[in-house]
Amino acid sequence: MEKSPPIQWYPGHMAKAKKQIQENLSLVDVVIEVVDARLPQSSRNPIIDTLLKNKKRVMVLNKKDLAQEESTKKWLSYFKKQGMGAVAIDSIAKQGIKELIVEVKMAAEPVLSALEKKGRRRRAVRAMIVGIPNVGKSTVINALVNQASTKTGNKPGVTKGTQWVRVVTDLELMDTPGLLWPKFEDPVTGFKLAATGAISDLVYSLDDVAYDLLVYIREHHPDALMKRYKLGEFPQDTWALMEEIGRKRGLLAAKGAVKMDQTAILLLQEFRGGKLGPFTLEEPGEFEEARSSL
C-alpha cells in the first residue's frame, strides 16, 4: 500500500473516557468490547488490555454483514483462544443479539457464583461496554434494549457521558464514550480506521484515504471494482483508475474534467455502506505472528 500522511486524532473527551473506564471498572462483572468486524484488531484501542486488566471480557464483532464470513469465523476463534467470549453481530438488523446476551451472562457467572458462596444474594449482571468511535456501540445497546435509549449518529464519538441501561431484568449495561488513542504507530492502522469511518472525515484528506483504499481493493478484490463500476482493464495509475470511476459515475465538471474530490467521497461511502461487497481488511494470522514473537 502506498503511504499517505499519518492520521492522528484524539479529541479531548477521549482522555475523559479512559478515566471513566478506570474509575468504574470495579463496578462491573464483565466488559463488552465492541469492534468492527472488518478490522477486529485495528479497531481496538491498544491500551485496552492494560485498562481492563483481568476483567472478564466478551468481544463483539459488529457489522458482520460488511465483513467476509470466513474471516469473521477465524477472528471469533482467535479471540476465544485468548480466553474471551466472542460473538459476531449485525446490530442494525439485530442479528446475534440473543447470542450476545448469553455470552455476557456466561462470562459473568463465575463472579456471581463467587458472591453467592459468600452468602450474598444473586443480582443482575453488570456489564460495561467499550470501544473506539463509530464501531456501533450505541447501536448495539439499542439492539439490546430494543429501543433508542442512547444517542446515536453516523458521526464518530457522539456519546459523551457514562450512563446505565437496563437490558433485561438480569442484565444492566454501562455505556462509555468512544476511546481512541493519541498516536497511531502504524500508519496502516490509521488508514483502516479512516476508510471505515472511525475517524472524523474532517481531520484527514479524503482523497488520500480513498486513494489508499483503491490501491487495497485493486490488489485484493479487483472483481469488486469491475462489477460495481463496470470497468474493463484497469489503468496502470491509481489516480487514473479513480478518475475512470468518477467518469463512469458522471461526476464531471466543466469541459468533462472529473470531480476527483466527489469521486473520493463516493468511493468511501460505497465501501462503508457495503455496496462494493463484504470486506475484511486484516486476518488474525497477521497478529498471531506478532503475539508469538513477544
C-alpha positions, -999 to 999 in steps of 0.1 A, spaced: 0 0 0 14 34 -9 19 57 20 -2 88 28 5 113 55 -1 98 90 -35 102 105 -38 114 141 -69 121 161 -76 124 199 -105 146 209 -104 158 245 -133 136 256 -113 105 247 -90 112 277 -121 115 299 -134 82 286 -101 65 297 -106 80 332 -142 69 334 -133 33 325 -106 32 352 -130 47 378 -159 24 371 -143 -9 362 -147 -22 398 -185 -18 395 -189 -43 367 -186 -81 363 -178 -82 326 -167 -59 299 -182 -60 264 -157 -47 239 -172 -38 205 -150 -39 174 -156 -35 137 -158 -70 121 -139 -56 91 -109 -48 112 -112 -66 145 -77 -58 158 -71 -24 143 -104 -12 157 -93 -20 193 -76 6 214 -41 -8 221 -42 3 257 -75 -15 264 -59 -47 277 -39 -27 302 -70 -8 313 -92 -38 317 -65 -60 333 -80 -94 342 -117 -84 339 -139 -110 321 -145 -99 286 -168 -106 256 -156 -95 222 -184 -82 199 -176 -82 161 -202 -57 150 -211 -50 113 -206 -86 104 -228 -80 73 -200 -58 59 -172 -84 66 -163 -116 49 -179 -145 67 -149 -169 67 -126 -142 80 -151 -135 108 -151 -171 119 -113 -170 121 -115 -139 142 -140 -154 166 -117 -184 171 -87 -161 176 -104 -142 205 -118 -174 221 -83 -189 221 -73 -159 243 -99 -169 269 -126 -143 258 -162 -147 249 -168 -138 212 -198 -132 190 -204 -117 156 -235 -95 152 -253 -71 129 -267 -46 154 -288 -27 129 -306 -59 118 -305 -72 154 -288 -104 144 -268 -122 170 -282 -101 199 -296 -131 218 -263 -149 215 -245 -118 228 -267 -118 260 -260 -155 265 -222 -149 262 -222 -120 286 -241 -140 313 -218 -169 308 -188 -146 313 -202 -131 344 -213 -164 360 -181 -172 379 -183 -137 395 -219 -141 406 -213 -177 418 -184 -165 439 -207 -138 455 -233 -165 463 -207 -186 480 -200 -157 503 -237 -156 512 -246 -126 491 -278 -125 471 -277 -131 434 -282 -98 415 -283 -87 379 -252 -90 358 -234 -56 355 -215 -51 322 -196 -22 308 -195 -16 270 -163 -1 255 -150 5 220 -135 32 198 -158 57 180 -181 45 152 -178 8 158 -215 9 166 -216 8 204 -248 29 207 -265 8 180 -255 -24 199 -271 -10 231 -302 0 212 -305 -35 198 -300 -50 232 -328 -29 248 -349 -28 216 -354 10 218 -334 41 211 -323 47 246 -289 62 238 -279 90 215 -267 76 182 -255 90 149 -232 84 120 -206 109 132 -177 94 153 -178 99 190 -213 111 196 -218 95 230 -203 120 255 -211 106 290 -213 75 311 -249 61 315 -266 29 327 -291 10 306 -312 -20 318 -311 -46 290 -332 -73 306 -342 -79 342 -309 -97 350 -285 -76 329 -275 -39 333 -252 -21 310 -229 8 315 -220 28 283 -188 49 280 -177 74 253 -156 60 225 -120 56 233 -93 62 207 -56 67 212 -33 97 209 -10 83 181 -12 55 155 23 39 155 13 20 124 1 43 95 -18 13 80 -40 13 112 -48 49 106 -57 42 70 -81 13 80 -98 34 106 -103 63 83 -115 41 55 -142 26 77 -152 59 92 -139 55 128 -121 88 125 -138 121 117 -137 129 80 -127 165 90 -92 156 102 -77 139 72 -75 141 34 -104 122 19 -85 120 -14 -55 103 2 -76 77 21 -98 70 -10 -66 65 -29 -51 41 -4 -84 22 -3 -84 19 -41 -49 6 -40 -60 -21 -15 -92 -31 -33 -74 -32 -66 -48 -56 -52 -71 -78 -32 -106 -76 -47 -103 -63 -83 -135 -80 -93 -155 -59 -69 -144 -27 -87 -150 -42 -121 -185 -53 -112 -196 -22 -93 -182 4 -118 -185 -17 -150 -148 -13 -157 -128 -30 -184 -90 -31 -180 -76 -11 -151 -54 19 -159 -18 14 -146 -20 45 -125 -43 45 -94 -53 81 -98 -63 73 -134 -84 45 -121 -101 68 -96 -107 92 -125 -123 65 -146 -146 56 -117 -157 92 -115 -163 93 -152 -184 62 -150 -205 78 -123 -209 111 -142 -190 132 -117 -179 157 -142 -171 194 -141 -168 219 -170 -152 206 -201 -155 170 -189 -130 171 -161 -136 146 -133 -145 159 -99 -119 139 -80 -130 151 -46 -165 139 -52 -152 107 -66 -132 101 -34 -163 107 -13 -183 83 -35 -158 55 -32 -156 58 6 -194 60 10 -199 29 -11 -172 10 7 -185 19 41 -221 10 30 -211 -24 17 -220 -16 -19 -187 -28 -31 -193 -61 -13 -181 -75 21 -145 -68 30 -122 -79 59 -91 -57 59 -70 -79 81 -67 -116 91 -58 -130 126 -27 -147 112 -10 -113 109 -15 -107 147 -9 -143 158 27 -140 144 32 -107 162 19 -122 196 41 -153 192 72 -131 188 67 -112 221 
